[in-house]
Amino acid sequence: MNLSQKSAKKSSADLDVAGIKKDFPILATKMNGKPLVYLDSAATSQKPIQVISAITKYYREYNANIHRGVYKISEMATEAYTDSKRKLANFIGANSIEEIVYVRNTTEAINLVALSWGDANVQKGDHILISEMEHHSNIVPWQILAKKKGAVLDYIKLDKDKAGLSEKSIAEQLEKRPAIVAITHVSNVLGSINDVKDLTKKAKKVGALVLVDGAQSAPHMPVNVKDIGCDFFALSGHKMLAPTGIGALYGKKDVLNSMPPLFGGGDMIKSVEFYSYTPNDLPWKFEAGTSNIEGGIGLGAAIDYLNSVGMSKIREHEKRLTLYGLEKLSKIKNVELFGYQKKGIEKRGGVISFSIKGIHPHDVAAVFDSYGIAIRAGHHCAMPLVKGIFKEGALSRISFYLYNEEKDVDAAVEAIYAVKKIFKVR
């Protein structure tokens, strides 16, 4: 691979970003006539040539359906797809592939839990606990379930700094003995890293199951679900170098076994009679129909790539970039930053949301785009959170990954000054 051998020989945590960038074809392109600076990885990551090649190889050399054909290329496809589950199980510390259910994305994973486990277990008057910093994907499924079952949806409030979760609120809400606690590991708006291990421990003491939304953590830092102790962990492949349309739900084996299938059809059954059926073994009983084979294979290649770089190195790299970004942006007049600041860098992922006084984030993003810089603007699919921390209800956001470097931050700083000049903000 292009990933420099020189990088592997380094004893420090520094990444060979120049070598890494060579693995991402899109980063060599231009946007609006300028070199692309991609600062929107919290929305979706770019894909390395190794992932693109793995998918191409599947279609060129062994495209076939899995679990069905008794011929060579079908067996090759089945093995590659199954092997990707082994890789993911190892990547997040699951016991086996029986605990890895492939879905389309984090959203579908959370919905699967709400619709299957939730429908079977949540009763009228039960409490469901989430937090004020959740993505819509970890709010709406629980709203739907609560309404359907007559349950009560509660929220852990933000702390007084509106950066993390209030310990007082956590304690108060857990006293209600919720049936399930569903919490984000890393906020896609604030970048705040929640102590999900500690929260899981506290939730278990009151008998709650715990779901962790790992969409923003699994791509960026080491994750071990056994160490966290959660019952469910959801992630999206497209945020961790893999294709869109592939994600995963980790679930403890005994919990998954207790849950009814959500969809019916091919692959999720062991046998079918005219008036009955027997569901398949885990994890297939939750994977009805033809799977996203290319997505699974692509996810496996993405995990190989991330492992070759090292998740601890990626975390340290993003931490340094975020600290550099916070230092630079905090010096710009009329720019407000959200979430933990420099002293709280250990509790912050590679996300910086900001506002420029008097300028709408969409205008900010448009100017950035003219400079070849891709950022996100709006409510970031977290409307309650954004409205709660900023009355205008919309923010600009830059987010980092392993292919970003300090000069990308410098480009963003220059673009902010350009925005201020265009809109005559001092």
C-alpha positions as CSV (number, residue, x, y, z in Angstrom):
1,M,0.0,0.0,0.0
2,N,1.0,3.6,-0.4
3,L,1.0,4.0,3.4
4,S,4.6,4.8,3.9
5,Q,6.9,2.2,5.4
6,K,8.7,5.1,6.9
7,S,5.6,5.8,9.0
8,A,5.6,2.3,10.4
9,K,9.2,2.7,11.6
10,K,8.4,5.9,13.6
11,S,8.5,5.4,17.3
12,S,6.3,8.5,18.0
13,A,2.6,8.7,17.6
14,D,2.9,11.0,14.6
15,L,1.2,9.9,11.4
16,D,2.7,10.1,8.0
17,V,-0.2,12.2,6.7
18,A,1.5,12.9,3.4
19,G,1.8,9.1,2.8
20,I,-1.8,8.5,4.0
21,K,-3.2,11.2,1.7
22,K,-1.7,9.4,-1.3
23,D,-4.1,6.5,-0.5
24,F,-7.2,8.8,-1.0
25,P,-7.7,9.6,-4.7
26,I,-10.3,12.3,-4.0
27,L,-7.8,14.3,-2.0
28,A,-5.8,14.9,-5.1
29,T,-8.7,16.5,-6.9
30,K,-9.8,20.1,-7.0
31,M,-13.0,21.8,-5.8
32,N,-13.9,25.1,-7.5
33,G,-10.5,25.2,-9.0
34,K,-8.7,24.8,-5.7
35,P,-7.1,21.8,-4.0
36,L,-9.8,20.0,-2.0
37,V,-9.5,20.5,1.8
38,Y,-12.0,18.0,3.3
39,L,-13.1,18.9,6.8
40,D,-16.5,17.0,7.0
41,S,-15.5,13.5,8.1
42,A,-18.0,13.6,10.9
43,A,-20.6,13.4,8.2
44,T,-18.8,10.8,6.0
45,S,-15.2,9.8,5.5
46,Q,-13.3,9.6,2.3
47,K,-12.3,6.2,1.0
48,P,-8.8,4.9,0.4
49,I,-7.8,3.1,-2.7
50,Q,-7.4,-0.2,-0.7
51,V,-11.2,-0.1,0.0
52,I,-12.1,0.9,-3.5
53,S,-9.9,-1.9,-4.9
54,A,-11.4,-4.5,-2.6
55,I,-14.9,-3.7,-3.9
56,T,-13.7,-3.6,-7.5
57,K,-12.0,-7.0,-7.1
58,Y,-15.2,-8.5,-5.7
59,Y,-17.2,-7.3,-8.7
60,R,-14.5,-8.3,-11.2
61,E,-13.5,-11.7,-9.8
62,Y,-16.1,-13.3,-7.5
63,N,-19.4,-11.5,-7.7
64,A,-22.0,-14.0,-6.4
65,N,-24.7,-14.3,-3.8
66,I,-23.6,-15.5,-0.4
67,H,-24.8,-18.5,1.7
68,R,-26.5,-20.1,-1.3
69,G,-24.3,-21.2,-4.1
70,V,-22.3,-24.4,-4.0
71,Y,-19.7,-23.2,-6.4
72,K,-16.4,-21.5,-6.1
73,I,-17.1,-17.8,-6.5
74,S,-20.1,-18.0,-4.2
75,E,-17.9,-19.6,-1.6
76,M,-15.3,-16.9,-2.1
77,A,-17.9,-14.2,-1.6
78,T,-19.3,-15.9,1.5
79,E,-15.9,-16.2,3.1
80,A,-14.9,-12.6,2.3
81,Y,-18.2,-11.3,3.7
82,T,-18.0,-13.5,6.8
83,D,-14.3,-12.6,7.3
84,S,-15.3,-8.9,7.4
85,K,-17.5,-9.7,10.4
86,R,-14.5,-11.4,12.1
87,K,-12.5,-8.3,11.5
88,L,-15.2,-6.1,13.0
89,A,-15.7,-8.3,16.0
90,N,-12.0,-8.1,16.8
91,F,-11.9,-4.4,16.0
92,I,-14.5,-3.6,18.7
93,G,-13.7,-6.4,21.1
94,A,-16.8,-8.6,20.5
95,N,-16.7,-12.2,21.4
96,S,-17.6,-13.6,18.0
97,I,-19.4,-12.8,14.7
98,E,-22.6,-14.1,16.4
99,E,-22.7,-10.7,18.1
100,I,-22.2,-8.7,14.9
101,V,-25.4,-7.9,12.9
102,Y,-24.9,-6.0,9.7
103,V,-27.3,-3.2,9.0
104,R,-27.2,-0.2,6.7
105,N,-26.0,2.3,9.2
106,T,-26.1,3.4,12.9
107,T,-29.6,4.7,12.4
108,E,-30.9,1.3,11.4
109,A,-29.0,-0.4,14.2
110,I,-30.7,1.8,16.8
111,N,-34.1,1.3,15.2
112,L,-33.6,-2.5,15.2
113,V,-33.1,-2.4,18.9
114,A,-36.1,-0.1,19.5
115,L,-38.4,-2.1,17.2
116,S,-37.3,-5.6,18.3
117,W,-36.0,-5.5,21.9
118,G,-38.0,-2.4,22.7
119,D,-41.3,-3.6,21.4
120,A,-40.9,-7.0,23.2
121,N,-39.7,-5.6,26.5
122,V,-40.8,-2.0,27.1
123,Q,-44.1,-1.7,29.0
124,K,-46.5,1.1,29.7
125,G,-45.0,3.5,32.2
126,D,-41.4,2.3,31.7
127,H,-38.7,4.9,31.4
128,I,-36.4,5.2,28.4
129,L,-33.3,7.4,29.1
130,I,-31.3,9.3,26.5
131,S,-29.4,12.6,26.6
132,E,-29.8,16.2,25.3
133,M,-26.8,15.8,23.0
134,E,-28.2,12.9,20.9
135,H,-28.3,12.8,17.1
136,H,-31.8,12.5,15.7
137,S,-31.1,8.8,15.1
138,N,-30.9,8.2,18.8
139,I,-34.0,10.4,19.6
140,V,-36.7,9.6,17.1
141,P,-36.7,5.8,17.4
142,W,-37.3,6.2,21.2
143,Q,-40.0,8.8,20.7
144,I,-41.8,6.3,18.4
145,L,-41.4,3.5,20.9
146,A,-42.5,5.6,23.9
147,K,-45.6,6.7,22.1
148,K,-46.5,3.2,20.9
149,K,-45.9,1.6,24.3
150,G,-47.0,4.4,26.6
151,A,-43.5,4.7,28.0
152,V,-41.8,7.8,29.3
153,L,-38.9,9.3,27.5
154,D,-36.4,11.1,29.8
155,Y,-33.3,13.2,29.0
156,I,-30.0,13.6,30.8
157,K,-29.3,17.3,30.8
158,L,-26.1,19.1,29.7
159,D,-23.8,20.4,32.4
160,K,-23.7,24.2,33.2
161,D,-20.9,24.7,30.6
162,K,-23.1,23.0,27.9
163,A,-20.1,20.8,27.0
164,G,-20.7,17.5,28.7
165,L,-23.5,15.6,30.6
166,S,-24.5,16.7,34.1
167,E,-23.6,14.1,36.7
168,K,-26.4,15.4,38.8
169,S,-28.9,14.8,36.0
170,I,-27.5,11.3,35.4
171,A,-28.1,10.4,39.0
172,E,-31.6,11.9,39.1
173,Q,-32.7,10.1,35.9
174,L,-31.2,6.7,36.9
175,E,-33.3,6.9,40.1
176,K,-36.3,6.3,37.8
177,R,-34.8,2.9,36.9
178,P,-35.1,3.1,33.1
179,A,-35.5,0.0,31.1
180,I,-32.8,1.1,28.6
181,V,-30.2,3.9,28.4
182,A,-29.2,5.0,24.9
183,I,-26.3,7.3,24.8
184,T,-23.9,8.8,22.3
185,H,-20.2,7.9,22.8
186,V,-19.0,11.1,21.0
187,S,-21.2,14.1,20.2
188,N,-21.2,15.0,16.5
189,V,-21.8,18.6,17.4
190,L,-19.7,19.2,20.5
191,G,-17.1,16.5,20.0
192,S,-17.6,15.6,23.7
193,I,-16.5,12.1,24.7
194,N,-18.9,10.7,27.2
195,D,-17.7,8.2,29.8
196,V,-19.9,5.5,28.6
197,K,-18.1,2.8,30.7
198,D,-19.0,4.7,33.9
199,L,-22.5,5.4,32.7
200,T,-23.0,1.7,31.8
201,K,-21.8,0.6,35.2
202,K,-24.3,3.0,36.9
203,A,-27.1,1.9,34.6
204,K,-26.5,-1.7,35.3
205,K,-26.9,-1.1,39.0
206,V,-30.6,-0.1,38.4
207,G,-31.2,-2.9,36.0
208,A,-31.1,-1.0,32.7
209,L,-29.8,-2.2,29.4
210,V,-27.4,0.1,27.6
211,L,-27.0,1.1,24.0
212,V,-24.0,3.1,22.9
213,D,-24.2,5.2,19.6
214,G,-20.6,4.7,18.4
215,A,-21.0,6.4,15.0
216,Q,-18.4,9.1,16.0
217,S,-16.2,7.0,18.2
218,A,-15.5,3.7,16.4
219,P,-13.8,5.5,13.4
220,H,-11.6,7.6,15.6
221,M,-10.4,5.9,18.7
222,P,-9.9,2.4,20.2
223,V,-13.2,0.8,21.3
224,N,-13.8,-2.3,23.3
225,V,-17.4,-3.2,23.9
226,K,-16.6,-5.7,26.6
227,D,-14.6,-3.1,28.5
228,I,-17.5,-0.6,28.2
229,G,-19.9,-3.3,29.3
230,C,-22.8,-2.1,27.0
231,D,-25.5,-4.4,25.7
232,F,-25.6,-2.8,22.3
233,F,-23.1,-0.7,20.2
234,A,-24.0,0.8,16.9
235,L,-21.7,2.1,14.1
236,S,-21.7,3.2,10.5
237,G,-19.1,2.0,8.0
238,H,-19.2,5.1,5.8
239,K,-17.7,7.2,8.7
240,M,-14.8,4.8,9.0
241,L,-13.5,4.6,5.4
242,A,-16.0,2.0,4.2
243,P,-18.8,2.4,1.7
244,T,-22.2,3.8,2.5
245,G,-25.0,1.4,3.2
246,I,-23.1,-0.8,5.6
247,G,-23.2,-0.5,9.4
248,A,-23.3,-2.8,12.3
249,L,-25.1,-3.5,15.6
250,Y,-23.1,-5.3,18.3
251,G,-25.3,-7.0,20.8
252,K,-24.5,-9.3,23.6
253,K,-25.3,-12.9,22.5
254,D,-27.9,-13.6,25.2
255,V,-29.7,-10.4,24.5
256,L,-29.8,-10.9,20.8
257,N,-31.0,-14.4,21.2
258,S,-33.9,-13.1,23.3
259,M,-35.0,-10.7,20.6
260,P,-37.5,-11.5,17.8
261,P,-36.5,-11.0,14.2
262,L,-37.5,-7.7,12.7
263,F,-37.8,-8.6,9.1
264,G,-38.8,-11.9,7.4
265,G,-37.4,-13.5,4.3
266,G,-34.3,-15.2,2.9
267,D,-31.3,-15.7,5.1
268,M,-33.1,-15.0,8.4
269,I,-34.8,-18.4,8.4
270,K,-33.5,-21.9,9.2
271,S,-36.7,-23.6,8.0
272,V,-40.2,-22.7,6.7
273,E,-43.5,-24.5,6.8
274,F,-46.8,-23.3,5.4
275,Y,-47.8,-21.8,8.8
276,S,-44.6,-21.5,10.7
277,Y,-40.9,-20.9,10.5
278,T,-37.8,-21.4,12.5
279,P,-35.4,-18.4,12.7
280,N,-31.8,-18.7,11.7
281,D,-28.9,-18.7,14.1
282,L,-27.2,-15.4,15.1
283,P,-26.4,-13.1,13.6
284,W,-28.3,-14.1,10.4
285,K,-31.8,-14.1,12.0
286,F,-31.6,-10.3,11.8
287,E,-30.3,-10.1,8.3
288,A,-33.2,-10.8,6.0
289,G,-32.7,-11.0,2.2
290,T,-29.6,-10.6,0.2
291,S,-26.9,-8.8,2.2
292,N,-24.9,-5.7,1.2
293,I,-22.0,-8.0,0.1
294,E,-19.8,-5.3,-1.4
295,G,-20.4,-3.1,1.7
296,G,-19.2,-5.9,4.1
297,I,-16.1,-6.6,2.0
298,G,-15.4,-2.9,1.8
299,L,-15.8,-2.6,5.6
300,G,-13.3,-5.4,6.1
301,A,-10.8,-3.6,3.9
302,A,-11.4,-0.4,5.8
303,I,-10.8,-2.1,9.1
304,D,-7.5,-3.5,7.7
305,Y,-6.5,0.0,6.8
306,L,-7.3,1.5,10.1
307,N,-5.5,-1.3,11.9
308,S,-2.4,-0.7,9.8
309,V,-2.3,2.9,10.9
310,G,-3.3,2.2,14.5
311,M,-6.4,3.5,16.3
312,S,-4.4,5.0,19.2
313,K,-2.3,6.9,16.7
314,I,-5.4,8.2,15.0
315,R,-6.8,9.3,18.3
316,E,-3.6,11.2,19.3
317,H,-3.3,12.7,15.8
318,E,-6.9,14.1,15.9
319,K,-6.4,15.3,19.5
320,R,-3.4,17.4,18.4
321,L,-5.2,18.7,15.4
322,T,-8.2,19.7,17.5
323,L,-6.1,21.4,20.0
324,Y,-4.3,23.3,17.2
325,G,-7.7,24.3,15.8
326,L,-9.1,25.4,19.1
327,E,-6.0,27.6,19.7
328,K,-6.2,29.2,16.2
329,L,-10.0,29.8,16.2
330,S,-10.1,31.1,19.8
331,K,-8.0,34.0,18.7
332,I,-10.4,35.2,16.0
333,K,-12.7,38.0,17.1
334,N,-16.4,37.4,17.0
335,V,-15.9,33.6,16.6
336,E,-17.7,31.5,19.3
337,L,-16.6,27.9,19.9
338,F,-18.7,25.2,21.5
339,G,-17.9,22.3,23.7
340,Y,-14.9,21.6,25.8
341,Q,-12.0,24.0,25.2
342,K,-8.3,23.5,25.3
343,K,-8.1,22.3,28.9
344,G,-10.7,19.7,28.2
345,I,-9.0,18.2,25.1
346,E,-8.9,14.7,26.6
347,K,-12.7,14.7,26.7
348,R,-13.0,16.0,23.1
349,G,-13.0,14.3,19.7
350,G,-12.0,15.8,16.4
351,V,-14.9,18.1,16.0
352,I,-15.1,21.9,16.3
353,S,-18.4,23.6,15.9
354,F,-18.4,27.4,15.7
355,S,-20.4,30.5,14.8
356,I,-19.3,33.8,13.4
357,K,-21.3,36.7,14.8
358,G,-24.1,37.9,12.5
359,I,-23.3,35.4,9.7
360,H,-25.5,32.4,8.9
361,P,-23.6,29.1,8.8
362,H,-24.8,28.3,5.3
363,D,-23.2,31.6,4.1
364,V,-20.0,30.5,5.9
365,A,-20.0,27.1,4.3
366,A,-20.6,28.7,0.8
367,V,-17.5,30.9,1.2
368,F,-15.5,28.0,2.4
369,D,-16.7,26.0,-0.6
370,S,-15.4,28.8,-2.9
371,Y,-12.0,28.2,-1.3
372,G,-12.1,24.5,-1.9
373,I,-12.9,23.7,1.7
374,A,-15.7,21.3,2.6
375,I,-17.4,21.9,6.0
376,R,-20.8,21.2,7.4
377,A,-23.4,23.9,8.3
378,G,-26.8,23.7,10.0
379,H,-28.3,21.7,12.9
380,H,-26.2,18.6,12.2
381,C,-29.1,16.3,12.7
382,A,-29.2,17.3,16.4
383,M,-31.8,20.1,16.4
384,P,-32.6,20.0,20.2
385,L,-28.9,20.2,21.1
386,V,-28.0,23.0,18.7
387,K,-31.1,25.0,19.7
388,G,-30.2,24.5,23.3
389,I,-26.6,25.8,23.0
390,F,-27.1,28.5,20.3
391,K,-30.3,30.4,19.9
392,E,-30.0,30.7,16.1
393,G,-30.2,26.9,15.9
394,A,-27.4,26.4,13.3
395,L,-23.7,26.1,13.5
396,S,-20.7,25.7,11.3
397,R,-18.6,22.6,11.9
398,I,-15.1,21.3,10.9
399,S,-14.2,17.8,11.7
400,F,-10.9,15.9,11.3
401,Y,-9.7,12.4,10.3
402,L,-6.4,10.7,9.8
403,Y,-5.8,12.4,6.4
404,N,-6.0,16.0,7.8
405,E,-3.1,18.1,8.9
406,E,-2.3,21.5,10.4
407,K,-2.3,23.2,7.0
408,D,-6.0,22.2,6.6
409,V,-6.7,24.1,9.9
410,D,-4.7,27.0,8.6
411,A,-6.8,27.0,5.4
412,A,-10.0,27.1,7.5
413,V,-8.7,30.0,9.5
414,E,-8.0,31.9,6.3
415,A,-11.5,31.2,5.0
416,I,-13.0,32.5,8.3
417,Y,-11.1,35.8,7.8
418,A,-12.4,35.9,4.2
419,V,-16.0,35.3,5.4
420,K,-15.6,38.2,7.9
421,K,-14.3,40.5,5.2
422,I,-17.1,39.6,2.7
423,F,-19.8,40.2,5.3
424,K,-18.0,43.2,6.9
425,V,-17.7,41.6,10.4
426,R,-14.8,42.9,12.3
